[in-house]
Amino acid sequence: MEKIRLKLKAYDHRVLDRSVASIIEAIKRTGAELIGPIPMPTKFRRYTVIKSPHVNKSSREQFEIRIHSRVIDIMSATPDTIDSLMKLDLAPEVDVEVRSMGKE
């Protein structure tokens, strides 16, 4: 019985939500208790680029990347829960960070 925290990040929120749904389904099949998914604030990374070098400095373009993230806490993880999470096939664009919070 340990607590596990999963942090998921992706540029596309639809892909992220599909991955979260498959993780939740796998956790519920094993009978573990879970909290979440908790949507975290979206991070914006903005870049300003000069359109043409050496001339027209006032002519610029702006680009933006949005990073969506979710947090899932598994309260009573069993070895069966961990095995089912390891066997999941998630989308390659989703970054998953797993942290064990220890025993309660």
C-alpha positions as a Python dict, from the first residue, in 0.01 Angstrom:
ca = {
    (1, 'M'): (0, 0, 0),
    (2, 'E'): (176, 310, -124),
    (3, 'K'): (85, 646, -272),
    (4, 'I'): (189, 716, -632),
    (5, 'R'): (164, 1051, -812),
    (6, 'L'): (147, 1066, -1192),
    (7, 'K'): (215, 1396, -1369),
    (8, 'L'): (119, 1402, -1736),
    (9, 'K'): (214, 1680, -1980),
    (10, 'A'): (135, 1730, -2348),
    (11, 'Y'): (97, 2001, -2610),
    (12, 'D'): (-242, 1868, -2728),
    (13, 'H'): (-514, 1847, -2462),
    (14, 'R'): (-718, 1587, -2656),
    (15, 'V'): (-432, 1338, -2663),
    (16, 'L'): (-366, 1407, -2296),
    (17, 'D'): (-731, 1342, -2203),
    (18, 'R'): (-730, 1010, -2394),
    (19, 'S'): (-418, 899, -2209),
    (20, 'V'): (-566, 1002, -1874),
    (21, 'A'): (-884, 804, -1951),
    (22, 'S'): (-685, 487, -2028),
    (23, 'I'): (-480, 526, -1706),
    (24, 'I'): (-794, 576, -1496),
    (25, 'E'): (-956, 270, -1653),
    (26, 'A'): (-649, 56, -1573),
    (27, 'I'): (-640, 181, -1213),
    (28, 'K'): (-1012, 117, -1154),
    (29, 'R'): (-980, -239, -1295),
    (30, 'T'): (-729, -325, -1021),
    (31, 'G'): (-952, -179, -748),
    (32, 'A'): (-709, 90, -632),
    (33, 'E'): (-827, 421, -489),
    (34, 'L'): (-750, 731, -693),
    (35, 'I'): (-782, 1108, -675),
    (36, 'G'): (-803, 1305, -997),
    (37, 'P'): (-737, 1378, -1271),
    (38, 'I'): (-664, 1728, -1148),
    (39, 'P'): (-612, 1977, -1435),
    (40, 'M'): (-316, 2204, -1364),
    (41, 'P'): (-285, 2556, -1510),
    (42, 'T'): (-182, 2566, -1876),
    (43, 'K'): (166, 2706, -1930),
    (44, 'F'): (222, 2942, -2221),
    (45, 'R'): (562, 2982, -2386),
    (46, 'R'): (570, 3282, -2619),
    (47, 'Y'): (842, 3358, -2870),
    (48, 'T'): (887, 3679, -3070),
    (49, 'V'): (1092, 3657, -3390),
    (50, 'I'): (1202, 3930, -3632),
    (51, 'K'): (1048, 3852, -3974),
    (52, 'S'): (1350, 3944, -4184),
    (53, 'P'): (1702, 3992, -4051),
    (54, 'H'): (1888, 4323, -4092),
    (55, 'V'): (1583, 4525, -4210),
    (56, 'N'): (1240, 4621, -4074),
    (57, 'K'): (1307, 4562, -3706),
    (58, 'S'): (951, 4663, -3621),
    (59, 'S'): (811, 4378, -3833),
    (60, 'R'): (786, 4076, -3600),
    (61, 'E'): (600, 3748, -3563),
    (62, 'Q'): (484, 3593, -3239),
    (63, 'F'): (449, 3222, -3170),
    (64, 'E'): (300, 3040, -2872),
    (65, 'I'): (326, 2688, -2730),
    (66, 'R'): (71, 2568, -2476),
    (67, 'I'): (166, 2295, -2229),
    (68, 'H'): (-132, 2118, -2070),
    (69, 'S'): (-85, 1905, -1759),
    (70, 'R'): (-285, 1674, -1532),
    (71, 'V'): (-208, 1513, -1193),
    (72, 'I'): (-341, 1175, -1079),
    (73, 'D'): (-284, 1044, -725),
    (74, 'I'): (-316, 670, -660),
    (75, 'M'): (-380, 632, -288),
    (76, 'S'): (-366, 256, -229),
    (77, 'A'): (-148, 112, -502),
    (78, 'T'): (-94, -263, -512),
    (79, 'P'): (163, -459, -714),
    (80, 'D'): (-120, -546, -956),
    (81, 'T'): (-186, -173, -1009),
    (82, 'I'): (179, -105, -1086),
    (83, 'D'): (191, -398, -1332),
    (84, 'S'): (-117, -273, -1518),
    (85, 'L'): (33, 79, -1540),
    (86, 'M'): (359, -59, -1682),
    (87, 'K'): (170, -251, -1954),
    (88, 'L'): (-21, 55, -2078),
    (89, 'D'): (59, 181, -2426),
    (90, 'L'): (29, 562, -2413),
    (91, 'A'): (69, 816, -2691),
    (92, 'P'): (433, 912, -2754),
    (93, 'E'): (360, 1285, -2726),
    (94, 'V'): (250, 1252, -2361),
    (95, 'D'): (525, 1296, -2101),
    (96, 'V'): (458, 1093, -1785),
    (97, 'E'): (644, 1153, -1458),
    (98, 'V'): (590, 890, -1186),
    (99, 'R'): (675, 963, -824),
    (100, 'S'): (634, 726, -532),
    (101, 'M'): (523, 913, -221),
    (102, 'G'): (599, 625, 20),
    (103, 'K'): (374, 440, 258),
    (104, 'E'): (90, 604, 440),
}
